[in-house]
């Protein structure tokens, strides 16, 4: 549908420019480069948006939302789960540093690391096809928390997320 494609293009394009500007320290030299801004690799908005859509796709397959309440505990058995959980636990600290220093590139760096850790988790730890229900539910909680954190972080930067790309 043409309207949906226009919305995706607008969100990615505007997000890419905003993110490129905010991801650099304000005292650094600035280079405006659309090819770099629109890349799906590296510390860019499209990379972050894609990570978010990966989370959304998990919950779309379940026909539920990552914003629905998922009770229970998170089990951290695999190193990728542990690394992702450790990064998620640092979100409050990152926001505190951002507020103290007024340097949004700190948040961008955090989101980039989080997106990379989520990608590693996604590739190494089957979520929907986990062999045990408690492991599946734990991984769903980690995925939902990752998606909500990415969405909140990007929202603080003035960047909207997409459910599909």
N, C-alpha and C positions, 0 to 999 in steps of 0.2 A: 504494500500500500504506500502510495507516494507521500501521504501526510506523515506516516510513521518514519519513513526514510528521511524526510526533511527534518523531523524532530531529532532523530539520531544525529544527523549531520550538524545541526545547529548546536546541540548539546556537546558533541565531541569537539567541534571547532572552537566554540567559546570557552569550553573547559580547558582545551589545550593551550590557548593563549594565556588565560588566567593562571593556570598551573605553571607554565613556563616562567612567567613573571615572578610568581610567589616562591618557586622552588630554588631560586638563587638568592644568596645573601644580598641584601640591599646595597652593600658597599662594593659588590663585584661588578665587573664589566658586563654589559648586556649585549647579547647578539640575538637578533630576531631571525629565526630560521624555522619556517613552516615545516620543512621535511623532518627536522628533529622534533618539533613540537607534536607532530601528528604520528610519530613512530609508536608502534605497539611494543617496542622494546626499550628498556631503560626507564629512567625516572620521569615519566610523562603521564599526562592525564589519560590518554587512551589505554595505557597499561593499567592504571588504577581502575578505570571504568570497566575494562575487560575482567579484572579480578572480581569486581562486584557482580558483574553479570554471570560469572561462573557460580557464585554463591546463589544468586537468584534462580539459576537453572536447576539447581538441586531441589529447591523448594517448589519450583514450578512442576517438576516431575512428581512431587508428592501431593500436588494440588493444595498447597498450604503456603503460609508466608513465614519468612524468617523473623517477622515481628510478632508472630504468635508465641504464646508462653510455652516454653519447653522445660518442664520440670525435671528434677533428677540431678545427678552429679556428673561431672566431667571426669573421665578416666584418662590419665596420661601415660599410656604404655609405650607408644612408639616415639622415637626421638623427634620426629616431625610434629607430633602432637605437643610434646613438651616445649619445643622451640616456639611454636605458634602461641601456645598459652602464655609463655613468658613474655612475648611481645605484647599480647593483648593486655596483660597485667600492667604494662608500662604506660598505657594510654593516658591515665590521669596525670602521671608525672610529666609526660610530654606536653600536655595542655597547660600545666603549671609553668613549665619553662617558657612556653609560647607567651603566656600572659605576662610573665615577669620581664621577658626580654623583647617582646614585640617583634619577633623574627619568625615569620611564617615558614621559612625554609626548614625549620626544625620539624614542623608538623609534616611537611612534604617528605622529608627524609624518612620519618617514622612510617608514613603511609606506604612509601616505596618498599621499605623493609617488610612491613606487614603483608603487602600484596605478594612479595616474593616467598615469604614463609607460608602463606596460604596456598600458593601454587605448588610448593613442595609437598605440603600436607595433602592437597587434593590428588597429586600424582602418586603418592606413596601409601596413602591410607584410604582404602575404599570406604565411602560413606554409605551410600544406599545399598551396596552389595556386601557390607560387612557381615561376617559369618555369625556373629552373635547380636541379638537385639540390643543388649545394653551397650555394646561397643558402637553399634549404629546410632543409637540415641545420643551417646556421648559425642560422637563425631558431628552429628547434626547440631548439637549445642555449640560446638566449637565453630562450625561453619556459620551458624546464625550470628554468633558474637562477632566473627570476623566481618561479615557483611554489614552488620549494624555499625561497627567501628569505622569501616571504610566510608560508609554513607555519612556518618556524623563528621568524620574528619574532612571529607571533601565538601560537605555542606558548610563547615566553618570557613572554608576557603572560597565559598561562593560558587561551588561547582555542583551541578545536579547530577544524580546518578541515573542510569538506565537499566531497565529490567532485561532488555535484549539489545544486541548490537549486530 
